[in-house]
Amino acid sequence: MLQFNKQKRLKHLLTIDGLKKEHIIEILNKAEDFFAPDSNQILQTSHLHGKTVANLFFEPSTRTRSTFELAAKKLSANVLNLDISHSSTSKGESLRDTVRNLQAMQCQIFVVRHSSSGAAHFVAEHVNEDVSIINAGDGTHAHPTQALLDMFTIRKHRGEFHKLSVAIVGDILHSRVARSQIHALQILGAAEIRVIGPRTLLPRHIEQLGVKVFHDLPQGLKGVDVIMMLRLQNERMQAGLLPKGNAYYRLFGLTTKTLQSANKDALIIHPGPINRGVEIQSDIADSPNAVILDQVTNGIAVRMAVMSMLVENAKGIK
Ligand code: CP
């Protein structure tokens, strides 16, 4: 498989699918080690001293791009943020040629976000042996580091996965995050995974992934320990998938009323960006059980763990 080297060690991080539980646990434990003892402060280390990380974001990003940059700097790497709108992509240069040029600049890690599903795989197929690719979100396919930081956050706040009933709510059809979350929760042995959303925003045959499907939010939230909210991905949506007006919020918004069905202390997470009053009531997004900003902080440590692991695994590879 493309994401492993000949020694069967992780070379690229392209999807969660195909990882083993040991890989995920190793990343989560490594991420934990990047926090100062009994503190939320992330340590400065020299794991990537002398290496260069290139951020290639062909789609907008606040959290992923910034936390990859901070993570690389915390590991003492050089960071190159390619400004795509001012790069030669606008003059017709292909993705492959852009990457070849960045390789010539001696970048060792490429963090790639792209609107096309499969873009990170494509880059991974065309880079030198000593270069690692991290998928920072490709189309509707995968967002593996988001799922890993979500797992880190759930483990930190709620402990063992085999005891947890988890619900993923919203626009699952267009969500690369949901796909990666489902794979990660399955690999970690979550007791139950539910997906909740309108029929138009759930992929056909999603139950084949081993999840329980609900089209009624209060029913789907009954007794869950963790609620993973998603935003509506209007930029990827065809017309007619949603009813007009605020019907979506009324039926699928996480509000004081709908939240009553879940366990009293249910943990609420959201990958961001959040749309207040669209998929989540504003004060619920800011409530103590919503750990949305903690997810962002954890994202730095988890991305440090992934990058340091890939560089460690690449040692001695020619
Ligand atoms: N969660 C996430 O991918 O957010 P950004 O689009 O801001 O990176």
py3Dmol code that shows the C-alpha trace and the ligand (Angstrom):
import py3Dmol

protein = """\
ATOM      1  CA  MET A   1       0.000   0.000   0.000  1.00  0.00           C
ATOM      2  CA  LEU A   2       1.250   3.440  -0.986  1.00  0.00           C
ATOM      3  CA  GLN A   3       1.357   4.843   2.533  1.00  0.00           C
ATOM      4  CA  PHE A   4       3.813   2.227   3.853  1.00  0.00           C
ATOM      5  CA  ASN A   5       7.498   1.720   3.009  1.00  0.00           C
ATOM      6  CA  LYS A   6       9.242  -1.588   2.344  1.00  0.00           C
ATOM      7  CA  GLN A   7       9.720  -2.051   6.080  1.00  0.00           C
ATOM      8  CA  LYS A   8       5.921  -1.688   6.435  1.00  0.00           C
ATOM      9  CA  ARG A   9       6.335   1.539   8.349  1.00  0.00           C
ATOM     10  CA  LEU A  10       4.199   4.588   7.684  1.00  0.00           C
ATOM     11  CA  LYS A  11       5.801   6.645   4.902  1.00  0.00           C
ATOM     12  CA  HIS A  12       2.898   8.929   3.942  1.00  0.00           C
ATOM     13  CA  LEU A  13      -0.338   9.690   5.792  1.00  0.00           C
ATOM     14  CA  LEU A  14      -3.028   9.650   3.113  1.00  0.00           C
ATOM     15  CA  THR A  15      -6.018   7.935   4.742  1.00  0.00           C
ATOM     16  CA  ILE A  16      -7.001   6.389   8.068  1.00  0.00           C
ATOM     17  CA  ASP A  17      -8.335   3.387   6.177  1.00  0.00           C
ATOM     18  CA  GLY A  18      -5.559   0.782   6.148  1.00  0.00           C
ATOM     19  CA  LEU A  19      -3.928   1.914   9.396  1.00  0.00           C
ATOM     20  CA  LYS A  20      -3.753  -0.528  12.286  1.00  0.00           C
ATOM     21  CA  LYS A  21      -4.779   0.251  15.841  1.00  0.00           C
ATOM     22  CA  GLU A  22      -1.066   0.259  16.824  1.00  0.00           C
ATOM     23  CA  HIS A  23      -0.350   3.073  14.330  1.00  0.00           C
ATOM     24  CA  ILE A  24      -3.132   5.250  15.721  1.00  0.00           C
ATOM     25  CA  ILE A  25      -2.235   4.570  19.348  1.00  0.00           C
ATOM     26  CA  GLU A  26       1.434   5.317  18.616  1.00  0.00           C
ATOM     27  CA  ILE A  27       0.461   8.684  17.100  1.00  0.00           C
ATOM     28  CA  LEU A  28      -1.883   9.558  19.994  1.00  0.00           C
ATOM     29  CA  ASN A  29       0.739   8.596  22.594  1.00  0.00           C
ATOM     30  CA  LYS A  30       3.454  10.529  20.780  1.00  0.00           C
ATOM     31  CA  ALA A  31       1.149  13.569  20.654  1.00  0.00           C
ATOM     32  CA  GLU A  32       0.584  13.282  24.414  1.00  0.00           C
ATOM     33  CA  ASP A  33       4.359  13.391  24.943  1.00  0.00           C
ATOM     34  CA  PHE A  34       4.530  16.759  23.188  1.00  0.00           C
ATOM     35  CA  PHE A  35       2.584  18.388  26.033  1.00  0.00           C
ATOM     36  CA  ALA A  36       4.500  19.611  29.090  1.00  0.00           C
ATOM     37  CA  PRO A  37       3.606  17.435  32.123  1.00  0.00           C
ATOM     38  CA  ASP A  38       0.205  18.318  33.648  1.00  0.00           C
ATOM     39  CA  SER A  39      -0.167  21.252  31.322  1.00  0.00           C
ATOM     40  CA  ASN A  40      -1.799  22.316  28.066  1.00  0.00           C
ATOM     41  CA  GLN A  41       1.491  23.823  26.858  1.00  0.00           C
ATOM     42  CA  ILE A  42       3.091  22.200  23.823  1.00  0.00           C
ATOM     43  CA  LEU A  43       6.846  21.740  24.008  1.00  0.00           C
ATOM     44  CA  GLN A  44       9.473  23.048  21.598  1.00  0.00           C
ATOM     45  CA  THR A  45      11.624  20.164  20.297  1.00  0.00           C
ATOM     46  CA  SER A  46      14.315  19.565  17.673  1.00  0.00           C
ATOM     47  CA  HIS A  47      12.833  16.441  15.999  1.00  0.00           C
ATOM     48  CA  LEU A  48      12.706  18.096  12.561  1.00  0.00           C
ATOM     49  CA  HIS A  49      15.773  20.322  12.853  1.00  0.00           C
ATOM     50  CA  GLY A  50      17.248  20.829   9.366  1.00  0.00           C
ATOM     51  CA  LYS A  51      14.120  19.528   7.592  1.00  0.00           C
ATOM     52  CA  THR A  52      11.724  21.588   5.494  1.00  0.00           C
ATOM     53  CA  VAL A  53       7.937  21.238   5.520  1.00  0.00           C
ATOM     54  CA  ALA A  54       5.993  22.632   2.541  1.00  0.00           C
ATOM     55  CA  ASN A  55       2.353  23.592   3.082  1.00  0.00           C
ATOM     56  CA  LEU A  56       0.463  23.278  -0.210  1.00  0.00           C
ATOM     57  CA  PHE A  57      -3.094  24.427   0.354  1.00  0.00           C
ATOM     58  CA  PHE A  58      -5.116  24.602  -2.865  1.00  0.00           C
ATOM     59  CA  GLU A  59      -8.292  25.119  -0.773  1.00  0.00           C
ATOM     60  CA  PRO A  60      -8.923  27.603   2.065  1.00  0.00           C
ATOM     61  CA  SER A  61      -8.021  26.598   5.618  1.00  0.00           C
ATOM     62  CA  THR A  62      -7.675  28.267   9.000  1.00  0.00           C
ATOM     63  CA  ARG A  63      -7.050  25.445  11.470  1.00  0.00           C
ATOM     64  CA  THR A  64      -5.249  22.791   9.452  1.00  0.00           C
ATOM     65  CA  ARG A  65      -2.805  25.073   7.694  1.00  0.00           C
ATOM     66  CA  SER A  66      -1.968  27.136  10.789  1.00  0.00           C
ATOM     67  CA  THR A  67      -1.564  24.148  13.097  1.00  0.00           C
ATOM     68  CA  PHE A  68       0.646  22.321  10.584  1.00  0.00           C
ATOM     69  CA  GLU A  69       2.801  25.436  10.424  1.00  0.00           C
ATOM     70  CA  LEU A  70       2.955  25.750  14.206  1.00  0.00           C
ATOM     71  CA  ALA A  71       3.592  22.011  14.577  1.00  0.00           C
ATOM     72  CA  ALA A  72       6.486  22.125  12.109  1.00  0.00           C
ATOM     73  CA  LYS A  73       7.972  25.142  13.897  1.00  0.00           C
ATOM     74  CA  LYS A  74       7.565  23.454  17.305  1.00  0.00           C
ATOM     75  CA  LEU A  75       9.615  20.585  15.818  1.00  0.00           C
ATOM     76  CA  SER A  76      12.246  23.138  14.650  1.00  0.00           C
ATOM     77  CA  ALA A  77      11.628  22.559  10.932  1.00  0.00           C
ATOM     78  CA  ASN A  78      11.826  25.232   8.239  1.00  0.00           C
ATOM     79  CA  VAL A  79       8.339  25.948   6.905  1.00  0.00           C
ATOM     80  CA  LEU A  80       7.438  26.998   3.409  1.00  0.00           C
ATOM     81  CA  ASN A  81       3.832  28.161   2.954  1.00  0.00           C
ATOM     82  CA  LEU A  82       3.203  28.223  -0.770  1.00  0.00           C
ATOM     83  CA  ASP A  83       0.825  31.055  -1.602  1.00  0.00           C
ATOM     84  CA  ILE A  84      -1.143  29.217  -4.281  1.00  0.00           C
ATOM     85  CA  SER A  85      -2.981  32.298  -5.546  1.00  0.00           C
ATOM     86  CA  HIS A  86       0.403  33.951  -6.282  1.00  0.00           C
ATOM     87  CA  SER A  87       2.201  30.790  -7.387  1.00  0.00           C
ATOM     88  CA  SER A  88       2.825  29.533 -10.922  1.00  0.00           C
ATOM     89  CA  THR A  89      -0.276  27.315 -10.601  1.00  0.00           C
ATOM     90  CA  SER A  90      -2.119  30.388 -11.902  1.00  0.00           C
ATOM     91  CA  LYS A  91       0.164  30.318 -14.980  1.00  0.00           C
ATOM     92  CA  GLY A  92      -0.798  26.738 -15.764  1.00  0.00           C
ATOM     93  CA  GLU A  93       1.902  24.806 -13.907  1.00  0.00           C
ATOM     94  CA  SER A  94       0.695  21.310 -13.052  1.00  0.00           C
ATOM     95  CA  LEU A  95       0.527  19.968  -9.499  1.00  0.00           C
ATOM     96  CA  ARG A  96       3.214  17.448 -10.427  1.00  0.00           C
ATOM     97  CA  ASP A  97       5.601  20.122 -11.679  1.00  0.00           C
ATOM     98  CA  THR A  98       4.966  22.330  -8.641  1.00  0.00           C
ATOM     99  CA  VAL A  99       5.891  19.417  -6.390  1.00  0.00           C
ATOM    100  CA  ARG A 100       8.994  18.571  -8.471  1.00  0.00           C
ATOM    101  CA  ASN A 101      10.196  22.141  -8.033  1.00  0.00           C
ATOM    102  CA  LEU A 102       9.573  22.095  -4.289  1.00  0.00           C
ATOM    103  CA  GLN A 103      11.486  18.816  -4.079  1.00  0.00           C
ATOM    104  CA  ALA A 104      14.379  20.577  -5.815  1.00  0.00           C
ATOM    105  CA  MET A 105      14.181  23.140  -2.984  1.00  0.00           C
ATOM    106  CA  GLN A 106      14.833  20.182  -0.645  1.00  0.00           C
ATOM    107  CA  CYS A 107      11.454  19.964   1.084  1.00  0.00           C
ATOM    108  CA  GLN A 108      11.031  16.625   2.890  1.00  0.00           C
ATOM    109  CA  ILE A 109       7.369  16.813   3.921  1.00  0.00           C
ATOM    110  CA  PHE A 110       4.487  18.077   1.796  1.00  0.00           C
ATOM    111  CA  VAL A 111       1.209  18.868   3.484  1.00  0.00           C
ATOM    112  CA  VAL A 112      -1.404  18.842   0.730  1.00  0.00           C
ATOM    113  CA  ARG A 113      -4.966  20.128   0.744  1.00  0.00           C
ATOM    114  CA  HIS A 114      -6.868  19.951  -2.506  1.00  0.00           C
ATOM    115  CA  SER A 115     -10.470  20.042  -3.728  1.00  0.00           C
ATOM    116  CA  SER A 116      -9.949  16.857  -5.774  1.00  0.00           C
ATOM    117  CA  SER A 117     -10.331  13.511  -4.028  1.00  0.00           C
ATOM    118  CA  GLY A 118      -7.128  11.556  -4.620  1.00  0.00           C
ATOM    119  CA  ALA A 119      -4.838  14.590  -5.005  1.00  0.00           C
ATOM    120  CA  ALA A 120      -2.588  13.605  -2.078  1.00  0.00           C
ATOM    121  CA  HIS A 121      -2.324  10.034  -3.422  1.00  0.00           C
ATOM    122  CA  PHE A 122      -1.368  11.438  -6.807  1.00  0.00           C
ATOM    123  CA  VAL A 123       1.430  13.515  -5.281  1.00  0.00           C
ATOM    124  CA  ALA A 124       2.621  10.553  -3.185  1.00  0.00           C
ATOM    125  CA  GLU A 125       2.901   8.453  -6.350  1.00  0.00           C
ATOM    126  CA  HIS A 126       5.248  10.985  -7.931  1.00  0.00           C
ATOM    127  CA  VAL A 127       7.655  12.061  -5.194  1.00  0.00           C
ATOM    128  CA  ASN A 128      11.158  10.880  -4.386  1.00  0.00           C
ATOM    129  CA  GLU A 129      11.673   7.998  -1.996  1.00  0.00           C
ATOM    130  CA  ASP A 130      12.798  10.259   0.873  1.00  0.00           C
ATOM    131  CA  VAL A 131       9.754  12.584   0.730  1.00  0.00           C
ATOM    132  CA  SER A 132       6.578  12.143   2.793  1.00  0.00           C
ATOM    133  CA  ILE A 133       3.099  13.372   1.916  1.00  0.00           C
ATOM    134  CA  ILE A 134       0.430  14.235   4.464  1.00  0.00           C
ATOM    135  CA  ASN A 135      -3.130  14.545   3.241  1.00  0.00           C
ATOM    136  CA  ALA A 136      -4.606  17.702   4.791  1.00  0.00           C
ATOM    137  CA  GLY A 137      -8.012  17.071   3.196  1.00  0.00           C
ATOM    138  CA  ASP A 138      -8.773  15.935  -0.382  1.00  0.00           C
ATOM    139  CA  GLY A 139     -12.204  16.624  -1.829  1.00  0.00           C
ATOM    140  CA  THR A 140     -14.827  14.518  -0.087  1.00  0.00           C
ATOM    141  CA  HIS A 141     -12.391  11.642   0.467  1.00  0.00           C
ATOM    142  CA  ALA A 142     -10.261  11.914   3.611  1.00  0.00           C
ATOM    143  CA  HIS A 143      -8.860  14.224   6.286  1.00  0.00           C
ATOM    144  CA  PRO A 144      -6.753  11.853   8.370  1.00  0.00           C
ATOM    145  CA  THR A 145      -5.073  14.296  10.759  1.00  0.00           C
ATOM    146  CA  GLN A 146      -8.470  15.789  11.638  1.00  0.00           C
ATOM    147  CA  ALA A 147      -9.736  12.333  12.584  1.00  0.00           C
ATOM    148  CA  LEU A 148      -6.589  11.674  14.609  1.00  0.00           C
ATOM    149  CA  LEU A 149      -6.916  14.910  16.581  1.00  0.00           C
ATOM    150  CA  ASP A 150     -10.591  14.113  17.137  1.00  0.00           C
ATOM    151  CA  MET A 151      -9.615  10.676  18.517  1.00  0.00           C
ATOM    152  CA  PHE A 152      -6.972  12.308  20.700  1.00  0.00           C
ATOM    153  CA  THR A 153      -9.579  14.730  22.072  1.00  0.00           C
ATOM    154  CA  ILE A 154     -12.151  11.996  22.721  1.00  0.00           C
ATOM    155  CA  ARG A 155      -9.573   9.778  24.463  1.00  0.00           C
ATOM    156  CA  LYS A 156      -8.378  12.693  26.591  1.00  0.00           C
ATOM    157  CA  HIS A 157     -11.887  13.639  27.752  1.00  0.00           C
ATOM    158  CA  ARG A 158     -13.756  10.328  27.755  1.00  0.00           C
ATOM    159  CA  GLY A 159     -11.187   7.518  27.864  1.00  0.00           C
ATOM    160  CA  GLU A 160     -11.627   4.105  26.329  1.00  0.00           C
ATOM    161  CA  PHE A 161     -13.331   3.804  22.961  1.00  0.00           C
ATOM    162  CA  HIS A 162     -14.902   0.396  23.544  1.00  0.00           C
ATOM    163  CA  LYS A 163     -17.237   1.996  26.100  1.00  0.00           C
ATOM    164  CA  LEU A 164     -18.374   4.842  23.862  1.00  0.00           C
ATOM    165  CA  SER A 165     -21.421   5.368  21.702  1.00  0.00           C
ATOM    166  CA  VAL A 166     -20.546   8.070  19.169  1.00  0.00           C
ATOM    167  CA  ALA A 167     -22.841   9.996  16.824  1.00  0.00           C
ATOM    168  CA  ILE A 168     -21.690  11.890  13.736  1.00  0.00           C
ATOM    169  CA  VAL A 169     -24.283  14.488  12.768  1.00  0.00           C
ATOM    170  CA  GLY A 170     -24.888  16.456   9.595  1.00  0.00           C
ATOM    171  CA  ASP A 171     -23.619  16.594   6.041  1.00  0.00           C
ATOM    172  CA  ILE A 172     -21.923  13.205   5.893  1.00  0.00           C
ATOM    173  CA  LEU A 173     -22.272  13.016   2.097  1.00  0.00           C
ATOM    174  CA  HIS A 174     -19.704  15.749   1.446  1.00  0.00           C
ATOM    175  CA  SER A 175     -17.576  15.223   4.534  1.00  0.00           C
ATOM    176  CA  ARG A 176     -14.028  13.898   4.232  1.00  0.00           C
ATOM    177  CA  VAL A 177     -13.846  14.351   8.003  1.00  0.00           C
ATOM    178  CA  ALA A 178     -16.766  11.955   8.626  1.00  0.00           C
ATOM    179  CA  ARG A 179     -15.212   9.222   6.484  1.00  0.00           C
ATOM    180  CA  SER A 180     -11.916   9.475   8.331  1.00  0.00           C
ATOM    181  CA  GLN A 181     -13.681   9.624  11.706  1.00  0.00           C
ATOM    182  CA  ILE A 182     -15.689   6.472  10.950  1.00  0.00           C
ATOM    183  CA  HIS A 183     -12.554   4.535   9.989  1.00  0.00           C
ATOM    184  CA  ALA A 184     -10.673   5.764  13.065  1.00  0.00           C
ATOM    185  CA  LEU A 185     -13.523   4.944  15.466  1.00  0.00           C
ATOM    186  CA  GLN A 186     -13.833   1.464  13.974  1.00  0.00           C
ATOM    187  CA  ILE A 187     -10.107   0.782  14.200  1.00  0.00           C
ATOM    188  CA  LEU A 188     -10.105   1.946  17.839  1.00  0.00           C
ATOM    189  CA  GLY A 189     -13.104  -0.275  18.630  1.00  0.00           C
ATOM    190  CA  ALA A 190     -15.818   2.260  19.510  1.00  0.00           C
ATOM    191  CA  ALA A 191     -18.819   0.440  20.984  1.00  0.00           C
ATOM    192  CA  GLU A 192     -21.250   2.053  18.548  1.00  0.00           C
ATOM    193  CA  ILE A 193     -21.005   4.518  15.657  1.00  0.00           C
ATOM    194  CA  ARG A 194     -24.136   6.320  14.500  1.00  0.00           C
ATOM    195  CA  VAL A 195     -24.590   8.702  11.595  1.00  0.00           C
ATOM    196  CA  ILE A 196     -27.454  11.165  11.713  1.00  0.00           C
ATOM    197  CA  GLY A 197     -28.655  13.392   8.893  1.00  0.00           C
ATOM    198  CA  PRO A 198     -31.280  13.983   6.223  1.00  0.00           C
ATOM    199  CA  ARG A 199     -31.474  11.277   3.527  1.00  0.00           C
ATOM    200  CA  THR A 200     -30.115  13.746   0.956  1.00  0.00           C
ATOM    201  CA  LEU A 201     -26.926  14.294   2.977  1.00  0.00           C
ATOM    202  CA  LEU A 202     -26.058  10.665   3.768  1.00  0.00           C
ATOM    203  CA  PRO A 203     -24.159   8.547   1.228  1.00  0.00           C
ATOM    204  CA  ARG A 204     -26.124   5.594  -0.144  1.00  0.00           C
ATOM    205  CA  HIS A 205     -25.191   2.287   1.497  1.00  0.00           C
ATOM    206  CA  ILE A 206     -23.296   4.022   4.314  1.00  0.00           C
ATOM    207  CA  GLU A 207     -24.519   1.282   6.677  1.00  0.00           C
ATOM    208  CA  GLN A 208     -22.041  -0.992   4.863  1.00  0.00           C
ATOM    209  CA  LEU A 209     -19.314   0.885   6.764  1.00  0.00           C
ATOM    210  CA  GLY A 210     -20.723  -0.647   9.946  1.00  0.00           C
ATOM    211  CA  VAL A 211     -22.571   2.417  11.216  1.00  0.00           C
ATOM    212  CA  LYS A 212     -26.192   2.784  12.379  1.00  0.00           C
ATOM    213  CA  VAL A 213     -28.179   5.273  10.330  1.00  0.00           C
ATOM    214  CA  PHE A 214     -30.702   7.760  11.754  1.00  0.00           C
ATOM    215  CA  HIS A 215     -32.752  10.440  10.036  1.00  0.00           C
ATOM    216  CA  ASP A 216     -34.199  11.790  13.277  1.00  0.00           C
ATOM    217  CA  LEU A 217     -31.798  13.752  15.477  1.00  0.00           C
ATOM    218  CA  PRO A 218     -33.380  13.233  18.947  1.00  0.00           C
ATOM    219  CA  GLN A 219     -33.754   9.514  18.254  1.00  0.00           C
ATOM    220  CA  GLY A 220     -30.182   9.228  16.975  1.00  0.00           C
ATOM    221  CA  LEU A 221     -28.735  11.107  19.946  1.00  0.00           C
ATOM    222  CA  LYS A 222     -30.487   8.925  22.520  1.00  0.00           C
ATOM    223  CA  GLY A 223     -27.857   7.745  25.015  1.00  0.00           C
ATOM    224  CA  VAL A 224     -24.755   8.818  23.047  1.00  0.00           C
ATOM    225  CA  ASP A 225     -21.519   9.725  24.835  1.00  0.00           C
ATOM    226  CA  VAL A 226     -19.894  11.760  22.068  1.00  0.00           C
ATOM    227  CA  ILE A 227     -21.498  14.020  19.456  1.00  0.00           C
ATOM    228  CA  MET A 228     -19.381  14.873  16.433  1.00  0.00           C
ATOM    229  CA  MET A 229     -21.012  17.780  14.607  1.00  0.00           C
ATOM    230  CA  LEU A 230     -20.312  18.655  10.972  1.00  0.00           C
ATOM    231  CA  ARG A 231     -20.991  21.814   9.030  1.00  0.00           C
ATOM    232  CA  LEU A 232     -23.025  21.941   5.829  1.00  0.00           C
ATOM    233  CA  GLN A 233     -20.512  21.936   2.983  1.00  0.00           C
ATOM    234  CA  ASN A 234     -22.413  24.337   0.745  1.00  0.00           C
ATOM    235  CA  GLU A 235     -19.384  24.732  -1.540  1.00  0.00           C
ATOM    236  CA  ARG A 236     -19.598  21.034  -2.527  1.00  0.00           C
ATOM    237  CA  MET A 237     -23.398  20.794  -2.544  1.00  0.00           C
ATOM    238  CA  GLN A 238     -25.656  20.492  -5.575  1.00  0.00           C
ATOM    239  CA  ALA A 239     -28.868  22.539  -5.506  1.00  0.00           C
ATOM    240  CA  GLY A 240     -31.947  20.892  -4.000  1.00  0.00           C
ATOM    241  CA  LEU A 241     -30.275  18.760  -1.321  1.00  0.00           C
ATOM    242  CA  LEU A 242     -31.619  20.929   1.485  1.00  0.00           C
ATOM    243  CA  PRO A 243     -35.060  22.312   2.281  1.00  0.00           C
ATOM    244  CA  LYS A 244     -35.428  26.083   2.112  1.00  0.00           C
ATOM    245  CA  GLY A 245     -35.254  28.362   5.156  1.00  0.00           C
ATOM    246  CA  ASN A 246     -34.153  27.192   8.561  1.00  0.00           C
ATOM    247  CA  ALA A 247     -35.668  23.689   8.324  1.00  0.00           C
ATOM    248  CA  TYR A 248     -32.210  22.094   8.554  1.00  0.00           C
ATOM    249  CA  TYR A 249     -31.469  23.843  11.854  1.00  0.00           C
ATOM    250  CA  ARG A 250     -34.921  22.986  13.190  1.00  0.00           C
ATOM    251  CA  LEU A 251     -34.521  19.293  12.366  1.00  0.00           C
ATOM    252  CA  PHE A 252     -30.782  18.650  12.639  1.00  0.00           C
ATOM    253  CA  GLY A 253     -29.349  21.579  14.596  1.00  0.00           C
ATOM    254  CA  LEU A 254     -27.797  20.776  17.976  1.00  0.00           C
ATOM    255  CA  THR A 255     -29.931  22.876  20.307  1.00  0.00           C
ATOM    256  CA  THR A 256     -30.837  22.857  23.993  1.00  0.00           C
ATOM    257  CA  LYS A 257     -33.886  20.783  23.057  1.00  0.00           C
ATOM    258  CA  THR A 258     -32.254  18.187  20.787  1.00  0.00           C
ATOM    259  CA  LEU A 259     -29.265  17.805  23.112  1.00  0.00           C
ATOM    260  CA  GLN A 260     -31.577  16.546  25.881  1.00  0.00           C
ATOM    261  CA  SER A 261     -31.704  13.119  24.187  1.00  0.00           C
ATOM    262  CA  ALA A 262     -27.951  12.531  24.537  1.00  0.00           C
ATOM    263  CA  ASN A 263     -26.235  11.480  27.778  1.00  0.00           C
ATOM    264  CA  LYS A 264     -26.136  14.375  30.232  1.00  0.00           C
ATOM    265  CA  ASP A 265     -22.385  14.900  29.973  1.00  0.00           C
ATOM    266  CA  ALA A 266     -22.067  14.056  26.257  1.00  0.00           C
ATOM    267  CA  LEU A 267     -18.879  15.456  24.763  1.00  0.00           C
ATOM    268  CA  ILE A 268     -19.413  17.761  21.778  1.00  0.00           C
ATOM    269  CA  ILE A 269     -16.768  18.109  19.124  1.00  0.00           C
ATOM    270  CA  HIS A 270     -16.709  19.886  15.760  1.00  0.00           C
ATOM    271  CA  PRO A 271     -13.857  20.062  13.238  1.00  0.00           C
ATOM    272  CA  GLY A 272     -14.623  23.695  12.444  1.00  0.00           C
ATOM    273  CA  PRO A 273     -15.373  26.041  10.927  1.00  0.00           C
ATOM    274  CA  ILE A 274     -18.568  26.166  12.991  1.00  0.00           C
ATOM    275  CA  ASN A 275     -21.644  27.906  11.638  1.00  0.00           C
ATOM    276  CA  ARG A 276     -23.564  29.182  14.655  1.00  0.00           C
ATOM    277  CA  GLY A 277     -27.310  28.915  14.256  1.00  0.00           C
ATOM    278  CA  VAL A 278     -26.919  26.656  11.195  1.00  0.00           C
ATOM    279  CA  GLU A 279     -25.822  23.294  12.642  1.00  0.00           C
ATOM    280  CA  ILE A 280     -25.242  24.262  16.291  1.00  0.00           C
ATOM    281  CA  GLN A 281     -26.824  26.676  18.772  1.00  0.00           C
ATOM    282  CA  SER A 282     -24.295  29.366  19.589  1.00  0.00           C
ATOM    283  CA  ASP A 283     -24.209  28.924  23.392  1.00  0.00           C
ATOM    284  CA  ILE A 284     -23.911  25.131  23.025  1.00  0.00           C
ATOM    285  CA  ALA A 285     -20.782  25.634  20.909  1.00  0.00           C
ATOM    286  CA  ASP A 286     -19.343  27.604  23.854  1.00  0.00           C
ATOM    287  CA  SER A 287     -20.579  25.286  26.615  1.00  0.00           C
ATOM    288  CA  PRO A 288     -18.179  23.319  28.902  1.00  0.00           C
ATOM    289  CA  ASN A 289     -18.944  19.987  27.170  1.00  0.00           C
ATOM    290  CA  ALA A 290     -18.017  21.450  23.775  1.00  0.00           C
ATOM    291  CA  VAL A 291     -14.255  21.048  23.412  1.00  0.00           C
ATOM    292  CA  ILE A 292     -13.964  22.576  19.957  1.00  0.00           C
ATOM    293  CA  LEU A 293     -11.050  24.871  20.777  1.00  0.00           C
ATOM    294  CA  ASP A 294      -9.255  22.114  22.667  1.00  0.00           C
ATOM    295  CA  GLN A 295      -9.424  20.117  19.420  1.00  0.00           C
ATOM    296  CA  VAL A 296      -7.508  22.936  17.722  1.00  0.00           C
ATOM    297  CA  THR A 297      -4.743  22.902  20.354  1.00  0.00           C
ATOM    298  CA  ASN A 298      -4.571  19.109  20.214  1.00  0.00           C
ATOM    299  CA  GLY A 299      -4.213  19.387  16.445  1.00  0.00           C
ATOM    300  CA  ILE A 300      -0.768  20.952  16.893  1.00  0.00           C
ATOM    301  CA  ALA A 301       0.504  18.035  19.004  1.00  0.00           C
ATOM    302  CA  VAL A 302      -1.099  15.387  16.788  1.00  0.00           C
ATOM    303  CA  ARG A 303       0.428  16.941  13.650  1.00  0.00           C
ATOM    304  CA  MET A 304       3.797  17.104  15.422  1.00  0.00           C
ATOM    305  CA  ALA A 305       3.426  13.396  16.183  1.00  0.00           C
ATOM    306  CA  VAL A 306       2.594  12.518  12.571  1.00  0.00           C
ATOM    307  CA  MET A 307       5.442  14.557  11.083  1.00  0.00           C
ATOM    308  CA  SER A 308       8.051  13.303  13.544  1.00  0.00           C
ATOM    309  CA  MET A 309       6.914   9.698  12.989  1.00  0.00           C
ATOM    310  CA  LEU A 310       7.169   9.989   9.196  1.00  0.00           C
ATOM    311  CA  VAL A 311      10.651  11.525   9.402  1.00  0.00           C
ATOM    312  CA  GLU A 312      11.760   8.851  11.884  1.00  0.00           C
ATOM    313  CA  ASN A 313      10.405   6.109   9.600  1.00  0.00           C
ATOM    314  CA  ALA A 314      12.205   7.615   6.584  1.00  0.00           C
ATOM    315  CA  LYS A 315      15.627   7.396   8.282  1.00  0.00           C
ATOM    316  CA  GLY A 316      17.972   5.131   6.378  1.00  0.00           C
ATOM    317  CA  ILE A 317      15.652   4.981   3.336  1.00  0.00           C
ATOM    318  CA  LYS A 318      17.352   5.886   0.078  1.00  0.00           C
TER     319      LYS A 318
END
"""
ligand_1 = """\
8
CP
N -11.152 21.310 10.306
C -10.587 21.892 9.234
O -10.089 21.231 8.303
O -10.592 23.257 9.283
P -9.890 24.206 8.210
O -10.644 24.061 6.915
O -9.934 25.583 8.777
O -8.467 23.716 8.024
"""
view = py3Dmol.view(width=600, height=400)
view.addModel(protein, "pdb")
view.setStyle({"model": 0}, {"cartoon": {"style": "trace"}})
view.addModel(ligand_1, "xyz")
view.setStyle({"model": 1}, {"stick": {}})
view.zoomTo()
view.show()
